[in-house]
Amino acid sequence: MIDSLAGKIAVALKNTNQDETPSVAVMKFALIVVINTALTVFLSLTISLILGSAIDTLIVLCFFGLLHFFSGGYHFKSAMTCTIVSTLTFVLIPHIPISRDIAYVLTLCSLILILIFAPSNIKNAARIPEKYFPLLKLISIIIVISTVFFSLHLLALTYFIQSLTLIKFKKEEVTK
């Protein structure tokens, strides 16, 4: 649905001004990102308003996105799948109670995952030269460590879930 909508908009934009617009493929990709993000934010905030957790959900949205920007992470093949899974994640996180001790454990686990895997899936998704990858890892570590200083248990869970998306699983080849 999102892919199709982005494709139709990209074609319409290209037909409007063929000489001064990027290729349809480039515009479609950019539009998928914009539509996916806008739809995820809209749905997450709408649902969280109904559930009475809009502020916490907004915090989750912002800080999940911040860590994801620097550390990377898994990308679904379908924009709609991404929207649904992301919305459910962002809406549910504020409703999962964790103790201070669990928050410290989750923060430590997040740091370990970042040390091992970050940045993940950035090489082909962003135009950031590899020479900056250690800096991205360092910034990701600083972001997660800040959770301890601010005692934000909500962020410990948010960062842990984001850190799980960094894990790369090797695809096993099936031989007949």
Secondary structure, 3 states (H helix, E strand, C coil): CHHHHHHHHHHHHHHHCCCCCCCHHHHHHHHHHHHHHHHHHHHHHHHHHHHCCHHHHHHHHHHHHHHHHHHECCCCCCHHHHHHHHHHHHHHHHHCCCCHHHHHHHHHHHHHHHHHHCCECCCCCCCCCHHHHHHHHHHHHHHHHHHHHHCCHHHHHHHHHHHHCCCCCCCCCCCC
